[in-house]
Amino acid sequence: MMRSRLFVAYALLLVLAVLAPDLARACSISGAPPITLGSRSSFDVRSADTHAGSGASGASCPGILGLLSSQYIYVSLDAMSNGLLNAVSGDRIPFSVATMPGGAPLAVGTTSGNLATAGLLTLGGSSSDVQLFLGLGAAGNVAAGTYTGTVTLRWHYATCGNISALGICVGNWTVSPGVTQGCLLGLCTLNTGTLPGAGVSVTLTISLQVTRDCRFVTSDIDFGSAPLVSGFAPVNASIGVTCSKGSTYTVGLSNGAYFDGSRRRMAAGANRLQYDVFLPGNVRWNDTTSRALQAAPAAGDSAEQFPFTARIYGDQPTPPVGNYVDTLIVDVQF
């Protein structure tokens, strides 16, 4: 009689144990913070980048790293915006989403294969947050500003922390809507025919900051050679400046390394040769009070030319023979 009571008590404890859920190995879906791709210049986004960034996808699956056999995690791409949009300029930057770095982009209306068998290290590494990986397409000529887009995902899952070699879960499977299971005395078999099920929807926001930038095209000012300062002819040239689409800016020119307070100077050792650079209208070009002005906001796809004239001052004594040089810095001020 004593043995019978002990057996009943043991069986009751066993049933209670197998019915206890393993909540530490359950997937869950929640709102995720925006995925921020950082900042890039308007020239950088003209080229595609398949490894633009990553972020939390809204799915979290703690405790199942390494338990890949007979686990099921799928994702569907329900919708995505038509690129990342700059609401001010109307420009767009193409983007794509993938389940692993450099992986094939998901197509709208499709469901991935079982991500668990692909290796959960590609999903979240040591973190429980499943990652989404973003790529950027070639944007062409776009304006600086904030670009945002959205992705609507649908996550499907069936996971178990205590699973036998036969795929029987000791305790309930953790499943997303639409996936069913059959249980007997705490031993549950997944109805795999119901996978991937209805899933759980989550919408993610993606943002990218495009910064203003400029490119310069110019050449050295070469006065040639002459025996006297009066023999140097003026040099007419221009600086080409290409800046981000829609940018307004001014262009400055430094006073060089040997400026004497009123004139630029070139140097050959301790000797100096006075010269200067002038904007149209005989305005001495500098980087403070006399900056070059745009004719119109930047087109972004072609250089705007800023003409100038460089002259050797003829009212100075001819310095000793030598190779006279100076360095000027061009700057753009937005």
N, C-alpha and C positions, 0 to 999 in steps of 0.2 A: 504493500500500500504506500509506503514511504517513497519507493521508487517511482510509482505512478505520479504522485504529486510533484516530485522533482522534475519529471519529464514534461509535465504540463507547463510548469513555470519556465523551463528552458525554451520550450517551443514558443511560448508567448513572447519572451524576450527576443527570440530570433525574428519573429514576424514584425515586432516593433522596430527592430534594427533595419530590416530591409525596406520598410515603408518610410523611414526618415529621409527626407529629400536632401540632396547634396547641392545646396544653394550656392556654394562657392564655385561651382563649375557651370554656372548658367549664363547664357548670353542675354543681354538686355539692349534695348534701343531707346535712345533719348536724344534730345536736341544737342547738337554739337556747336562749339564756337566757330566763327567764320574761319575758313582756311585762308591765311594771308600768304601771298607769294612774294612779299617784300616789295622792293622798289627796283626798277630798271630804267635806264635812259630810253628815250624815244628811238634812238638809233639801235639799241640792243634788241628791242622787241621786233625789229624788222626781220630778224632771223628766227626760225623755229627752235624750240628747246623742248625735247621730249622728257627732260628731268627738271621741270620748273619748280616743283615743290610737292609737299604732301601735308596731310593733316588728318585729324580724327574724322571718321566717316559717320559717326552717330551710333555705331555698333560697338559694344564692349563685351568681350568674352573672357573673363578672368578664369584662371585655374585650369584651362584645357590645353595649354601649351604642352606638346609632347604626347597628348592623348589623341592622336590623329586617326587611329583606326576606328571606322564606323561612326565617325562624327560627320555632321552635315552642316555646312554653312554656304549659302548662296546669296548673291546680290543681283537685283534687277535694276537696270537704268530706265526709269519710267519717263523722265523728261530732263532736258537741260536747256538753258537759255541759248539764244543765238549769239554765242560769243560773250566775252566780257565787255560790257558797255560803258563808255564814258558819257554820262548823262548830259554833260555840258556841250561837248563837241559832236556827239552822235557817232564817234568812231567806235569800232569793235575790234577785239583781238580774239581770234579763234582759240579754243581750248579743248582738251580731251581729258577723260578720266580713265584710270586703269587700276587694277587690283594689286599690281606689283610694280616696282620701279622699272620703267622702260617697257612695261608690258603692252600687249595689244589693247588699244582703246576699247572701252565698252560702247556698244551701239544702242541708241534709244530703242526701247521695246524688246531688248534681249535680256536673258538671264545667264549669269556666269555658270561655269562648271562648279563642282564641289571644291570650295576654297580650302577646306580642311585638309583634303588629301594633297593639295599643292604645297602644304607646309605653312603652319600658322606663324612661323617666323617672318614670312613675307607680309603677314597681316598686321602684326603689332609688335613683333620683337618681344622684348621682355615686358612690354606694357600690355594692359588688357584692352586698350583702345585699338580697334581694327583701323588700319590706315587706308587712306585713299590717295592715289598718286596722280599728279596733274602734269599735263604737257601743254605747251603753248605753240600755236601755229604761227607762221610768218604773218606779221601784222601789216607790213607796208608802212606807208607814211601816216602816222597818227599823232594826235595832239597829246601833250602832257596832261595828267590829271588822274583821278581815281577811276579804276575800271572794276566793275562788279558783275557777277553772274550767279546763277543758281543751278543746282543739280538736285533732282528728286530721285532718291534711291528707295528700293524696297528690299528689306533684309528678310531672309528665310533661314531658319536654323532648327536643328534637332541635336542636342548634345546630352551626354551622360558622363558623369564622373566615375561611376562604378559599372563597367561594362565587361561582359564575358567575351571569350573568344568567339562565341556563336552570335555575338551582337545583341545579347539580352542584357537589358539595363536592370541593375539591382536598385530599385527605386524608380520613380518616374523620370522619363525623358523631359528635358526642358525644350519645349517646342514653340515655334511661332504659330500664329493663327493659320488654320487650314491643314496642319499636319496632325495626324492622329496616331494613337498607340493602343495596344491591348495589354492588359495587366492581369496577372493571377498571383495572389499572395506576394505582391511586391516585386514580381519579376515581370518586366514590361518589354514587349516586342514592338518595334516601330513599324508602322504601316508605311513602308517605303514608297508604295504607290501613290501616297498623298503628297510626297515631296514634289516641288519645293513649297507648295501651299500658297496661301494668300499673302503671307509676309506682313511686315510692319513698315510703314512708309516714314521717311525722314527727308526733310529738305535742307540742303546745305548751301551756305553763301560762300562765294569765293571772291577774293579781292586782290587787286594788283595796283601798285602806285607807279605810274609812269612819270619820270622826271624830265625836265627840260635839259637839253644839251645842244652843243654847237660843234661844228667842224669848220676848220679854216683851210683855205687854199691861197697860198701866196708864194712869193719868191724873194730872194735877197735883193736888196737895192745895191746895184753896182754902178758906181760913177765912172768906172774906167780909170784912165790915167791921164795926167796933164802936167806940164812943167810949172804952171802957175795956177792959183786958185781961180783966176778969171777964165781958165780954159775948161773948167768942168761944166758940162751942159746939164740942165735939169733932167731928172728922171721921172717920167709919168708912168704910173702903174696903178694897180688896184689890189685890194684884198677881198677874196670871195668868202662869204660867211653863210653857212647853211645851218639854221637852227630849227628846233622842233616846230612843227606845224602850229600856226596861230600865235607864236611867241612875239612879243614886242620887246625890243632891247636897244641898247646903244653900244657902240664900239669905241673903246679907248686905246690909246697908244702911249706906252711909257716914255719917259724922258731919257731913257738909256742909262748907261753906266757912268758917263762922264759929264753930266749936265752941270752947267756953271751958274744956274739961276735964271738965265734968260734964253740960252741957246743949247741945243744938243751938240755934243762933240764926239768925234772919233779919236782914237788914240793909236799912236805908234810909239811904244815905250813911254817916255815922259812927254812926248810931243802931242799936240792936239790940233784937230782940224774941225772948225765949226760948220755945222750943217743944220738943216731942219726939214720937217715933213709938214706939208700943208694940205688941208682939205680944199675943195672947190670954194672960191671966193677969197683965197689967200688967207684962210683961217689956220693958224698954227694948231695942229692936231695934238691933243694931249689926253690924259686919262682922267681929268677932273672937269675943268670948265668948258672944254671944247671937244666933246665927244661926237663921233659920227652918228647920225640919226637914220633910222630906216625910212624908206619911202612908204612902206605898208607892212602889216603883220606878216611874219614869215610864211612862205608857201610850204616850207619843209622838204620839198623834193628837188630844189635847185638853189644854187648859191646866189645870194644878193651881193652885187659888186659895190665896193666902197672905193672910189677913185681917189688918188692923192698925187701930189707932186713933191719930190724930194730935191732940195737945192743946197749947194755949197755956198756959204756966205762969201760974196766977193769983196767985202769991205775989211777983210782980215789979211794980215801978212801971210805970205806963202810960207808954210812950215817946212822943216827939213824933209828930204826925201825919205819915204817909208811906205809901209803898207798899213793904212789907217782903217780901223774897224770899230764897230760898236754893236751892241745887241739891244733890240727893242722888243717889248712884250705887248702882244695884242690881247685885250680882254673884252669880254662881253658882259654887260650888266643888264639883268632882266628887271 
